Amino acid sequence: MESSDNPVRKIVWTEVFPWLLLFRTIPVAASISVMVLALIGTVATPAGWMVSELLFVRSTMQENDPQFARVVAINRSPYKAVFDASDDRSHSIEIMGAKLSGPRAVFVRLSQPFRQLFVRGQGPTRFGYYLVGCVWTLAVWALIGCGITRICLLRLTRDESAGLDDAFDFAWPRFLSCLGAVALPLLAVFLLVLPGMLIGLFMSFDFGLLLASLLWIFVLIAGLLMMILLLGSFFSWPLVIASISAESQSPLDAITRCFSYVFQRPFHYAFYILVCVFVGGFCWLIVAQLAVGTVAMASWAGSWGANVANRDRMSIILGLEGIETVSDATSNRVAGSGQDLMNSTLPGDVLNNVVAPDPGAVSPGAAAASS
């Protein structure tokens, strides 16, 4: 009698562990079309902040508040905040001894202007500056995000390639839907501000303060609704744009479905976020080490020719006079050595090995002066 049991011939791991599909997005994210679209969005975003700066920011505002002046300078630059934060330990995530500074630095850079909208006591001028800049940021990334998700969907589902023209042809008719889906929750938040603002007017005099205390429960309810909307928008906005790109849904339908997924399956979604952070952080670390190592090795190669006549010529060119980068006393710290590249945990460590002064070394200039 033959057995009815069939042996297992093949295990489809993506069905057993669906989150493995996330690893298929790495080559898609590294494709030329996706990187060019991301570069366009990165460069176009500061343009709106520059216009907002011209409309709302006066020179006296920056002179009286250096911190605000720094925020304005960061918003007009597509890369300054990320580079400044890359060496800040408060913006790094440590995984298995390696510090992944990129993901958190980018997150802080993108979310900080939106958080500034909800700072108390900043005045209408600053609020207008942040509002115009944030609306422009939403508009840029609604269009760019729709194009990127379209390219990714075609590649992952049909194994088809889409160029920049195809991405823009698809994204432009759906631009208002993507922008509306992302902006509607924020618009609802500002509408919920109105009851609190009216009750706040009563608080300007003593009798009104008593009346406001009786009505404060409605302000708390509005605050709870605003927090739910902001929390849902914070986690669901990538899903909203992808939903419209994949199924051409209306903004309201996309918001409803994505909010339901976030609030009904929070642990499932949180697990996917953790996997994305880990994978993205690991890719960031590789790219950062490759980029900084490329600069370090180029500097090391050029120093062989530049230092023929003057052993400190490369240090002088880099503005690091008196620092010995190659010497017998510091041979264990040879500039840009492969061992240093492998042992470094932060991208800045590679350059530190190239230009960092040796505490026990004496520069030739200082030795000549002492003699």
C-alpha positions in Angstrom: 0.0 0.0 0.0 1.5 3.3 -1.1 1.9 6.1 1.5 -0.2 9.2 0.9 2.4 11.5 2.5 4.2 13.6 0.0 7.8 14.6 0.7 8.7 18.2 1.0 10.4 19.1 -2.3 10.9 22.8 -1.8 10.5 25.4 0.9 9.4 28.9 -0.2 11.0 30.9 2.4 9.2 34.1 1.4 6.0 32.4 2.3 7.3 31.2 5.6 9.0 34.5 6.5 7.2 37.3 4.4 9.6 39.9 5.7 12.4 38.4 3.6 10.8 40.3 0.7 12.3 43.5 2.1 15.8 42.3 1.0 14.6 42.3 -2.6 14.2 46.1 -2.3 18.0 46.6 -1.9 18.9 46.3 -5.6 15.8 48.4 -6.5 16.8 51.2 -4.1 20.3 51.1 -5.6 19.0 51.5 -9.2 19.9 54.6 -11.2 16.4 55.8 -11.7 15.5 55.6 -8.0 18.7 57.4 -6.9 18.2 60.1 -9.5 14.6 60.7 -8.4 15.7 60.9 -4.8 18.5 63.3 -5.7 16.0 65.5 -7.5 13.8 65.6 -4.4 16.8 66.3 -2.1 17.9 69.2 -4.3 14.4 70.6 -4.9 13.3 70.6 -1.2 15.6 73.5 -0.1 14.2 75.7 -2.9 10.9 76.1 -1.1 12.6 76.8 2.1 14.6 79.6 0.4 11.4 81.2 -0.9 9.9 80.9 2.6 13.0 82.5 4.1 12.6 85.4 1.7 8.9 85.9 2.7 9.1 85.5 6.4 12.6 85.7 7.8 14.3 89.0 8.5 18.0 89.5 9.3 17.2 90.7 12.8 15.4 87.5 13.6 18.6 85.5 12.9 20.9 88.0 14.6 18.8 87.9 17.8 18.4 84.1 17.8 21.5 82.1 16.7 19.7 78.8 17.1 17.0 79.9 14.7 19.6 81.2 12.3 21.2 77.7 12.3 17.8 76.1 11.5 17.4 78.5 8.6 20.8 77.7 7.3 20.2 73.9 7.6 16.8 74.2 5.8 18.4 76.0 2.8 21.0 73.2 2.4 20.2 69.7 1.2 23.0 68.0 3.0 24.4 70.3 5.9 22.3 68.8 8.7 23.1 65.2 7.8 26.8 65.9 7.6 26.8 67.9 10.8 24.9 65.2 12.7 26.9 62.2 11.3 29.6 62.6 13.9 27.2 63.4 16.8 26.9 60.3 19.0 23.3 61.4 20.0 22.3 60.8 16.4 23.8 57.3 16.1 22.4 53.8 16.7 24.8 51.1 17.9 24.3 47.6 16.4 26.9 44.9 17.1 29.5 47.5 18.0 29.0 49.6 14.8 27.5 53.0 15.0 24.9 53.7 12.4 24.6 57.4 12.3 22.8 57.8 8.9 19.2 56.6 9.5 18.6 58.7 12.6 20.4 61.7 11.2 18.2 61.7 8.1 15.1 61.1 10.2 15.9 64.1 12.4 16.6 66.2 9.4 13.2 65.4 7.8 11.0 65.5 10.9 12.5 68.6 12.7 10.7 71.3 10.6 7.3 69.6 11.1 7.9 69.4 14.9 8.6 73.1 14.9 5.1 73.8 13.7 3.8 72.7 17.1 6.2 74.8 19.3 4.4 77.3 21.5 5.1 81.0 21.4 7.0 81.2 18.2 4.8 83.9 16.6 3.1 84.1 13.3 6.2 85.0 11.3 8.1 81.9 12.3 5.0 79.8 12.0 4.5 81.0 8.4 8.1 80.2 7.6 7.8 76.7 8.8 4.3 76.2 7.3 5.3 77.3 3.8 8.5 75.2 3.9 6.7 72.1 5.2 3.9 72.4 2.6 6.6 72.6 -0.1 8.4 69.6 1.3 5.2 67.6 1.3 4.5 68.6 -2.3 8.0 67.6 -3.5 8.0 64.3 -1.9 4.4 63.5 -2.8 5.5 63.7 -6.5 8.9 62.1 -6.1 7.6 59.4 -3.7 4.8 58.4 -6.1 7.4 58.1 -8.9 9.8 56.0 -6.7 7.1 53.7 -5.5 5.9 53.1 -9.1 9.4 52.1 -10.2 9.7 49.8 -7.2 6.3 48.2 -7.7 6.9 47.4 -11.4 10.3 45.9 -10.5 9.1 43.8 -7.6 5.8 42.6 -9.0 6.3 42.4 -12.8 10.1 42.4 -12.9 9.8 45.4 -15.3 12.1 48.4 -15.5 10.7 51.9 -15.6 12.6 55.0 -16.5 12.4 58.6 -15.2 9.9 59.6 -17.9 7.6 56.7 -17.1 7.8 57.6 -13.4 6.9 61.2 -14.0 4.1 60.3 -16.5 2.6 58.1 -13.8 3.1 60.3 -10.8 2.0 63.7 -12.2 -1.8 62.8 -12.7 -1.7 61.3 -9.1 0.2 64.2 -7.6 -2.8 65.9 -6.0 -4.1 62.6 -4.6 -0.8 61.8 -3.0 -0.4 65.3 -1.6 -4.0 65.4 -0.3 -3.7 62.0 1.3 -0.6 63.2 3.3 -1.9 66.7 4.0 -5.5 65.9 5.0 -4.6 64.6 8.5 -2.5 67.7 9.1 -5.3 69.9 7.8 -7.7 68.1 10.3 -5.2 68.8 13.1 -5.2 72.6 12.4 -9.0 72.6 12.2 -9.1 70.9 15.7 -6.9 73.8 16.9 -9.8 76.3 16.5 -11.8 75.2 19.5 -8.7 75.4 21.7 -7.9 78.8 20.2 -11.4 80.2 21.0 -11.3 78.9 24.5 -7.8 80.3 24.8 -9.2 83.8 24.0 -11.4 83.5 27.2 -8.2 82.9 29.2 -7.0 86.4 28.5 -9.2 87.8 31.4 -10.0 86.5 34.8 -13.7 85.6 34.3 -12.9 84.0 31.0 -10.3 81.9 32.8 -13.0 80.4 35.0 -15.1 79.7 31.9 -12.2 78.1 30.1 -11.6 75.8 33.0 -15.1 74.5 32.6 -14.7 74.0 28.9 -11.2 72.6 29.1 -12.4 69.0 28.7 -13.3 69.8 25.1 -9.7 71.1 24.5 -8.4 67.8 25.9 -10.7 65.8 23.6 -9.5 67.9 20.6 -5.9 67.3 21.8 -6.5 63.5 21.9 -7.9 63.5 18.4 -4.9 65.6 17.1 -2.5 63.2 18.7 -4.2 60.2 17.1 -4.1 61.9 13.7 -0.4 62.9 14.1 0.6 59.5 15.3 -1.3 57.8 12.4 0.2 60.2 9.9 3.7 59.7 11.3 3.7 56.0 10.7 1.3 55.7 7.7 2.4 58.3 5.2 4.8 56.0 3.3 2.0 53.4 3.1 -0.4 56.1 1.8 1.7 57.1 -1.2 2.5 53.4 -2.0 -1.2 52.6 -1.7 -2.2 55.3 -4.2 0.7 54.2 -6.6 -0.3 50.6 -6.4 -4.1 50.8 -6.5 -4.9 54.3 -7.6 -7.1 54.8 -4.5 -8.7 58.1 -3.5 -7.0 60.1 -0.8 -9.6 59.3 1.8 -9.7 55.6 1.0 -5.9 55.4 1.2 -5.9 57.2 4.6 -8.6 55.0 6.0 -6.9 51.7 5.0 -3.4 52.8 6.0 -4.6 54.1 9.4 -6.5 50.9 10.0 -3.4 48.8 9.3 -1.2 51.0 11.6 -3.6 50.9 14.6 -4.9 47.3 14.1 -1.5 45.6 13.5 1.0 47.8 15.4 3.4 45.0 16.4 3.5 43.5 12.9 4.2 47.0 11.4 6.8 47.7 14.1 8.7 44.5 13.3 8.9 45.6 9.6 10.1 49.0 10.7 12.9 47.4 12.8 13.9 45.2 9.9 14.0 48.2 7.5 16.1 50.2 10.0 18.6 47.4 10.4 18.9 46.7 6.7 19.0 50.4 5.8 21.5 51.2 8.5 23.8 48.4 7.4 23.6 49.6 3.8 24.3 53.2 5.0 27.3 52.0 6.9 28.8 50.2 3.9 28.2 53.2 1.6 29.6 55.6 4.2 32.8 53.6 4.7 33.2 53.2 0.9 32.8 56.9 0.3 35.1 58.0 3.1 37.6 55.3 2.3 37.7 56.4 -1.3 38.6 59.9 -0.2 41.2 58.6 2.2 42.8 56.3 -0.3 42.9 59.1 -2.9 44.6 61.4 -0.4 47.1 58.7 0.5 47.9 58.0 -3.2 48.3 61.7 -3.9 50.6 62.2 -0.9 53.2 60.0 -2.5 53.7 62.6 -5.2 52.9 65.8 -3.3 55.3 65.0 -0.5 58.3 64.4 -2.6 59.7 67.9 -2.2 58.0 68.6 1.1 57.0 65.7 3.4 54.2 67.8 4.9 52.8 69.2 1.5 49.6 67.1 1.6 49.0 68.2 5.2 49.5 71.8 4.2 47.1 71.4 1.3 44.5 69.9 3.6 45.1 72.7 6.2 46.7 70.3 8.7 50.2 71.8 9.0 52.5 70.1 11.4 50.6 66.7 11.4 52.7 63.7 10.5 50.5 61.4 8.4 53.3 59.0 7.4 56.3 58.4 9.6 58.2 55.5 11.2 57.0 56.5 14.7 53.4 56.3 13.7 53.6 53.4 11.2 50.7 51.6 12.9 48.5 54.5 11.9 49.5 54.8 8.2 47.0 57.1 6.4 44.1 55.2 4.9 45.5 51.7 5.5 43.2 48.8 4.9 43.4 47.7 8.5 42.2 51.1 9.6 39.3 50.9 7.2 38.2 47.5 8.5 38.5 48.4 12.2 36.7 51.8 12.0 33.2 51.9 13.3 32.3 55.5 12.4 32.8 56.9 8.9 34.8 59.8 10.4 37.3 57.3 11.9 38.7 56.7 8.5 39.6 60.3 8.0 40.7 60.6 11.6 43.3 58.0 10.8 44.5 60.1 7.9 44.6 63.5 9.5 44.5 62.9 13.3 47.7 64.2 15.0 49.8 61.8 17.0 50.1 63.2 20.6 53.6 61.9 20.9 54.8 63.1 17.6 56.7 66.4 17.0 56.2 68.2 13.8 59.3 69.1 11.7 58.5 72.8 12.0 58.4 72.6 15.8 61.6 70.6 15.9 63.4 73.2 13.7 62.1 76.0 15.9 63.3 74.3 19.1 66.8 73.7 17.6 
